[in-house]
């Protein structure tokens, strides 16, 4: 029997199907299908509870790693956790690790998190919405203002309290937008802030030098954490997807990535980020293939000597990051027969609603999508077969499934040394 639905229901079901058809579950698909990873969900709820209680240092970031094979549902889980975080009053950002957003570059990961951030009750660009949410006459903002100005304790450059007071008192919307973009990771000229200070009569009270780029990124992250809480939210959840792509980096880049993972997971005690919750996903075989002395790249043996010359101060953090990947992660549960039956029936209802056509039940042995019991293969194969049956009645489709294995071959392009890496002054 075809499910009767209005236009909005049909559209939502089609949006969900198109995402599932391409193997990239979107919010609508995850909302409809739900999640079958109770261990990860329970641990995530515990992290949210802890983060909401960590108002001041030494409380730092909290996090967890989730491991699973390709197609096991890691991205699906992250999208589900995003819904949970938003419902609990957290700002949430999902960052896909890639060549454009390398894990070893805190600045680019931070900027991606800002660009892809969502708020529980607003739909606009994260930094702009946060700027509009701040209430200078509130007690919460007053606490934030005092914290930002205590640079001896918080470790921030004077550029942050200087930009904050200009943002509060200036009526120049363009200047305030430039300042918000600076907080979110963009460059800014020193003259814009000093000019703003001059206009509000505060220039002599806020002398500052532009910080080194290497120092600026962790300060931005710390500043943003407090800004998010000042705006009335419980904290910031950052979801790092596909950490295994670091296996394609050079050896030195992998070492720096492990160190940055340690930072994001709250293991750098000298740089606390209270209210930050991080969840990362990594392929099941990454530790054995890349880190283990028995693997192909043996990072456990070679990373420290490689980093000693230029990044010796990061060796301890890199080793901590490797240990996190090797041991402290939650393995995704393989779907049970009951899980698969429930998901397939719900998927059939979605398809029937989307197209006003009663999708037939598909016998498991004919789908060809049960390879290694991966839900992704079953879902995509079922949708493809229903497409063919709907468009060509009487056709008997046969699905050929081939397993995908992530590649850990390194990018042949040489690692670049930038002024940022060297710690030189950069005007931003």
C-alpha positions as CSV (number, residue, x, y, z in Angstrom):
1,X,0.0,0.0,0.0
2,X,1.4,3.4,-1.0
3,X,1.8,5.8,1.9
4,X,-0.1,9.0,1.4
5,X,2.0,12.1,2.0
6,X,2.0,15.8,1.4
7,X,4.5,17.6,-0.8
8,X,6.8,18.5,2.1
9,X,7.0,14.8,3.3
10,X,7.8,13.7,-0.2
11,X,10.5,16.3,-0.6
12,X,12.1,15.3,2.7
13,X,12.1,11.7,1.8
14,X,13.6,12.4,-1.6
15,X,16.3,14.5,-0.1
16,X,17.1,11.7,2.3
17,X,17.2,9.1,-0.5
18,X,19.5,11.2,-2.7
19,X,22.0,11.4,0.2
20,X,21.8,7.7,0.9
21,X,22.0,6.9,-2.8
22,X,25.4,8.6,-2.9
23,X,26.6,7.0,0.4
24,X,26.7,10.3,2.3
25,X,24.0,10.5,4.8
26,X,22.6,14.0,5.4
27,X,20.7,15.3,8.4
28,X,17.3,14.3,7.0
29,X,18.4,10.7,6.3
30,X,19.9,10.2,9.7
31,X,16.9,11.8,11.4
32,X,14.6,9.3,9.5
33,X,16.7,6.2,9.9
34,X,18.0,6.8,13.4
35,X,21.2,5.3,14.9
36,X,22.1,1.8,16.2
37,X,25.3,2.6,18.1
38,X,24.2,2.7,21.8
39,X,27.8,2.5,23.2
40,X,29.0,5.6,21.3
41,X,25.8,7.5,22.0
42,X,26.0,6.8,25.7
43,X,29.7,7.8,25.8
44,X,28.9,11.0,23.9
45,X,26.1,11.9,26.4
46,X,28.7,11.5,29.2
47,X,31.1,13.9,27.4
48,X,28.4,16.5,27.0
49,X,27.6,16.3,30.7
50,X,31.3,16.8,31.6
51,X,31.8,19.6,29.1
52,X,28.8,21.5,30.5
53,X,30.4,21.4,34.0
54,X,33.9,22.5,33.0
55,X,33.6,26.3,33.3
56,X,37.2,27.1,34.1
57,X,40.7,25.7,33.7
58,X,42.2,23.3,34.5
59,X,39.2,21.6,33.0
60,X,39.9,21.1,29.3
61,X,38.5,19.6,26.2
62,X,37.0,16.1,26.3
63,X,36.7,13.7,23.4
64,X,36.4,10.2,22.0
65,X,37.5,8.3,18.9
66,X,35.2,6.0,17.0
67,X,36.7,3.3,14.7
68,X,35.1,1.2,12.0
69,X,35.6,-0.1,8.5
70,X,34.6,1.7,5.4
71,X,30.8,1.7,5.1
72,X,30.3,0.8,8.8
73,X,28.4,4.0,9.5
74,X,31.0,6.4,11.0
75,X,29.7,9.4,9.1
76,X,26.1,8.4,9.8
77,X,27.0,8.3,13.5
78,X,28.6,11.8,13.5
79,X,25.5,13.3,11.9
80,X,23.3,11.6,14.6
81,X,25.6,13.0,17.3
82,X,25.3,16.5,15.7
83,X,21.6,16.3,16.3
84,X,22.1,15.3,19.9
85,X,24.6,18.1,20.5
86,X,22.2,20.8,19.1
87,X,19.3,19.5,21.1
88,X,21.5,19.8,24.3
89,X,22.3,23.5,23.6
90,X,25.8,23.1,22.1
91,X,27.2,24.7,19.0
92,X,28.3,22.0,16.6
93,X,30.7,21.8,13.7
94,X,31.5,18.9,11.4
95,X,34.9,18.9,9.7
96,X,36.0,16.5,7.0
97,X,39.8,15.9,7.2
98,X,41.3,16.2,3.7
99,X,44.2,17.7,1.7
100,X,42.4,21.1,1.9
101,X,41.8,20.7,5.7
102,X,44.8,18.8,6.9
103,X,44.7,17.7,10.6
104,X,48.2,19.0,11.2
105,X,47.1,22.6,10.4
106,X,45.2,23.9,13.4
107,X,44.4,27.2,11.6
108,X,42.7,25.5,8.7
109,X,40.8,22.9,10.8
110,X,39.6,25.8,13.1
111,X,38.4,27.8,10.1
112,X,36.6,24.9,8.6
113,X,34.9,24.3,12.0
114,X,33.8,27.9,12.0
115,X,32.6,27.8,8.4
116,X,30.6,24.6,9.0
117,X,29.3,25.5,12.4
118,X,25.6,25.2,13.4
119,X,23.7,26.7,16.3
120,X,20.7,25.2,18.0
121,X,18.4,28.1,17.3
122,X,19.8,30.0,14.4
123,X,20.5,29.2,10.7
124,X,23.0,31.9,9.6
125,X,26.7,31.9,9.4
126,X,28.1,30.9,12.8
127,X,30.4,33.9,13.6
128,X,27.8,36.4,12.4
129,X,25.1,34.8,14.5
130,X,27.4,34.7,17.6
131,X,28.3,38.3,17.2
132,X,24.6,39.3,17.1
133,X,23.8,37.0,20.1
134,X,26.3,38.7,22.4
135,X,24.7,41.1,25.0
136,X,27.2,43.6,26.4
137,X,24.8,44.5,29.2
138,X,24.5,40.9,30.4
139,X,26.3,39.3,33.4
140,X,27.6,36.5,31.2
141,X,29.2,39.0,28.8
142,X,30.7,41.0,31.7
143,X,32.4,37.8,32.9
144,X,33.6,37.1,29.4
145,X,34.9,40.7,29.0
146,X,36.9,40.4,32.2
147,X,38.3,37.0,31.2
148,X,39.4,38.3,27.8
149,X,41.3,41.2,29.4
150,X,43.2,39.0,31.9
151,X,45.8,38.1,29.3
152,X,48.4,37.2,31.9
153,X,46.2,34.3,33.0
154,X,44.5,33.3,29.8
155,X,47.6,33.5,27.6
156,X,46.0,35.5,24.8
157,X,47.6,38.3,22.8
158,X,46.4,41.8,23.5
159,X,44.8,41.8,20.0
160,X,41.9,39.9,21.4
161,X,40.7,42.3,24.2
162,X,41.5,45.2,21.8
163,X,39.3,43.8,19.1
164,X,36.6,42.9,21.6
165,X,36.2,46.4,22.9
166,X,36.1,47.8,19.4
167,X,33.4,45.3,18.5
168,X,31.4,46.3,21.5
169,X,31.6,50.0,21.2
170,X,32.0,50.7,17.5
171,X,29.1,51.6,15.3
172,X,31.0,50.7,12.2
173,X,29.3,47.6,10.9
174,X,31.9,46.9,8.3
175,X,34.7,47.1,10.9
176,X,32.8,44.8,13.3
177,X,32.3,42.3,10.4
178,X,36.1,42.4,9.8
179,X,36.7,41.7,13.5
180,X,34.3,38.8,13.6
181,X,36.0,37.3,10.5
182,X,39.3,37.7,12.2
183,X,38.0,35.8,15.2
184,X,36.8,33.1,12.8
185,X,40.2,32.6,11.2
186,X,40.6,35.3,8.5
187,X,43.4,37.9,8.2
188,X,43.1,41.4,9.4
189,X,45.3,44.5,9.2
190,X,46.6,45.9,12.5
191,X,45.6,49.3,11.3
192,X,41.9,48.4,11.3
193,X,41.9,47.6,14.9
194,X,44.1,50.5,16.0
195,X,41.9,52.8,13.9
196,X,38.8,51.5,15.7
197,X,40.5,52.0,19.1
198,X,41.3,55.6,18.1
199,X,37.6,56.3,17.2
200,X,36.3,55.0,20.5
201,X,39.1,56.8,22.5
202,X,40.9,53.6,23.7
203,X,44.0,53.5,21.6
204,X,46.5,54.4,24.4
205,X,44.8,51.8,26.6
206,X,45.3,48.9,24.2
207,X,48.8,48.8,22.8
208,X,49.5,45.5,21.1
209,X,51.7,43.7,18.6
210,X,50.5,41.3,15.9
211,X,51.1,37.8,17.2
212,X,53.0,35.1,15.3
213,X,50.7,33.0,13.2
214,X,52.0,29.8,15.0
215,X,50.7,31.4,18.3
216,X,47.5,32.8,16.9
217,X,45.6,29.6,16.0
218,X,45.5,28.0,19.5
219,X,44.6,31.5,20.9
220,X,41.7,31.8,18.5
221,X,40.4,28.4,19.6
222,X,40.5,29.4,23.2
223,X,38.9,32.8,22.6
224,X,36.1,31.2,20.5
225,X,35.3,28.7,23.2
226,X,34.7,31.5,25.7
227,X,32.8,33.6,23.1
228,X,30.4,30.7,22.4
229,X,29.7,30.3,26.2
230,X,29.3,34.1,26.5
231,X,26.6,33.9,23.8
232,X,24.6,31.5,26.0
233,X,25.6,28.1,24.7
234,X,26.9,25.2,26.8
235,X,30.0,24.5,24.7
236,X,31.3,23.6,21.2
237,X,31.2,20.1,19.7
238,X,33.6,19.5,16.9
239,X,33.3,16.3,14.8
240,X,36.4,15.3,12.9
241,X,35.6,12.8,10.1
242,X,38.0,10.5,8.3
243,X,41.1,11.0,10.4
244,X,42.5,8.0,8.5
245,X,43.3,10.3,5.6
246,X,46.3,11.4,7.5
247,X,47.8,8.1,6.3
248,X,48.3,9.8,3.0
249,X,50.4,12.6,4.5
250,X,54.2,12.7,4.7
251,X,55.8,11.3,7.8
252,X,56.4,14.7,9.3
253,X,52.9,15.8,8.5
254,X,51.5,12.7,10.2
255,X,53.6,13.4,13.3
256,X,52.2,16.9,13.5
257,X,48.7,15.5,12.9
258,X,49.0,13.2,15.9
259,X,50.1,16.1,18.0
260,X,47.1,18.2,16.9
261,X,44.8,15.2,17.6
262,X,46.2,15.3,21.2
263,X,45.3,18.9,21.4
264,X,41.7,18.4,20.1
265,X,41.2,15.5,22.5
266,X,42.1,17.6,25.6
267,X,45.5,15.9,26.2
268,X,47.6,19.1,26.1
269,X,47.3,20.2,29.8
270,X,49.1,23.5,29.1
271,X,46.4,24.6,26.6
272,X,42.9,23.9,28.1
273,X,39.7,24.4,26.2
274,X,36.9,24.0,28.7
275,X,33.6,23.3,27.0
276,X,35.1,21.7,23.9
277,X,33.9,18.2,23.0
278,X,35.6,16.4,20.1
279,X,34.6,13.2,18.4
280,X,36.8,11.8,15.7
281,X,36.4,8.8,13.3
282,X,39.2,6.6,12.1
283,X,39.4,3.5,10.0
284,X,39.6,0.2,11.9
285,X,43.0,-0.8,10.4
286,X,44.7,2.6,10.7
287,X,46.6,1.8,13.9
288,X,47.8,-1.6,12.7
289,X,48.7,-0.4,9.2
290,X,50.2,3.0,9.9
291,X,51.3,3.3,13.6
292,X,52.2,-0.2,14.6
293,X,55.9,-1.4,14.3
294,X,54.4,-4.3,12.3
295,X,52.6,-2.0,9.9
296,X,53.7,-0.6,6.6
297,X,54.8,2.8,7.9
298,X,55.8,2.0,11.5
299,X,55.1,5.5,12.8
300,X,55.5,4.3,16.4
301,X,59.3,3.8,15.6
302,X,60.0,6.6,13.1
303,X,57.8,9.6,14.0
304,X,59.8,10.9,17.0
305,X,63.3,10.8,15.2
306,X,61.7,12.5,12.2
307,X,60.2,15.3,14.3
308,X,63.2,15.9,16.5
309,X,64.9,18.5,14.3
310,X,62.0,20.9,13.7
311,X,59.2,19.9,16.0
312,X,60.9,18.3,19.0
313,X,58.5,20.2,21.3
314,X,55.6,18.3,19.8
315,X,57.0,14.7,20.1
316,X,55.3,14.0,23.4
317,X,51.9,15.2,22.1
318,X,52.4,13.2,18.9
319,X,53.1,10.0,20.9
320,X,49.9,10.7,22.9
321,X,47.9,11.1,19.7
322,X,49.2,7.8,18.5
323,X,48.3,6.1,21.7
324,X,44.8,7.5,21.5
325,X,44.3,6.0,18.0
326,X,45.8,2.7,19.1
327,X,43.8,2.0,22.2
328,X,41.3,4.6,23.4
329,X,38.5,4.3,20.8
330,X,35.0,2.8,20.5
331,X,34.6,0.2,17.8
332,X,31.3,0.5,15.9
333,X,28.9,-2.4,16.4
334,X,28.1,-4.5,13.4
335,X,24.4,-4.3,12.6
336,X,22.4,-7.3,13.8
337,X,19.9,-9.1,11.6
338,X,17.2,-7.2,13.5
339,X,18.9,-3.8,12.9
340,X,19.1,-4.6,9.2
341,X,15.5,-5.7,9.0
342,X,14.2,-2.6,10.7
343,X,16.4,-0.3,8.6
344,X,15.4,-1.9,5.3
345,X,11.7,-1.7,6.2
346,X,12.0,2.0,7.1
347,X,14.0,2.6,3.9
348,X,11.2,0.9,1.9
349,X,8.6,3.2,3.5
350,X,10.8,6.2,2.7
351,X,11.1,5.2,-0.9
352,X,7.4,4.5,-1.3
353,X,6.6,7.9,0.2
354,X,9.1,9.7,-2.0
355,X,7.8,8.4,-5.3
356,X,4.2,7.5,-4.5
357,X,5.0,3.9,-5.6
358,X,4.9,0.8,-3.3
359,X,8.5,-0.5,-3.2
360,X,8.5,-4.3,-2.9
361,X,10.4,-6.1,-0.2
362,X,13.7,-7.4,-1.6
363,X,14.9,-10.9,-0.5
364,X,18.4,-10.6,1.1
365,X,19.9,-13.3,-1.0
366,X,19.1,-11.5,-4.2
367,X,20.3,-8.0,-3.2
368,X,24.0,-8.8,-3.4
369,X,24.6,-6.1,-0.8
370,X,25.5,-8.1,2.2
371,X,29.2,-8.1,1.6
372,X,30.9,-8.1,5.0
373,X,27.5,-7.1,6.5
374,X,27.9,-3.4,5.6
375,X,24.8,-1.4,5.9
376,X,26.0,1.2,3.3
377,X,26.1,-1.5,0.6
378,X,22.7,-2.8,1.6
379,X,21.1,0.6,1.5
380,X,22.6,1.7,-1.8
381,X,21.9,-1.6,-3.5
382,X,18.2,-1.6,-2.4
383,X,17.7,2.0,-3.6
384,X,19.2,1.2,-7.0
385,X,17.1,-1.9,-7.4
386,X,13.9,-0.1,-6.5
387,X,14.8,2.6,-9.1
388,X,15.1,-0.1,-11.8
389,X,12.0,-1.9,-10.8
390,X,10.0,1.4,-10.7
391,X,11.3,2.6,-14.1
392,X,11.4,-0.8,-15.8
393,X,8.6,-3.1,-14.3
394,X,9.5,-6.8,-14.6
395,X,13.2,-6.2,-14.8
396,X,15.3,-8.5,-12.6
397,X,18.3,-6.4,-11.4
398,X,21.5,-8.1,-10.1
399,X,23.8,-6.0,-8.0
400,X,27.6,-6.5,-8.2
401,X,29.3,-5.4,-5.0
402,X,33.1,-4.9,-4.7
403,X,34.8,-4.0,-1.4
404,X,36.5,-0.6,-1.1
405,X,39.7,-0.3,0.9
406,X,41.1,3.1,1.8
407,X,44.5,3.9,0.4
408,X,47.4,5.0,2.7
409,X,49.7,5.9,-0.2
410,X,51.4,9.2,0.5
411,X,50.7,12.3,-1.6
412,X,53.7,12.6,-3.9
413,X,53.8,16.4,-3.6
414,X,56.7,17.6,-1.4
415,X,55.9,19.1,2.0
416,X,56.0,22.8,1.9
417,X,57.7,25.0,4.4
418,X,55.8,28.2,5.0
419,X,56.5,31.3,6.9
420,X,53.7,30.2,9.2
421,X,55.5,27.0,10.0
422,X,58.7,28.9,10.7
423,X,56.8,31.1,13.2
424,X,57.5,34.4,11.4
425,X,55.1,37.3,11.8
426,X,52.2,37.3,9.5
427,X,49.7,40.2,9.4
428,X,46.6,38.4,10.5
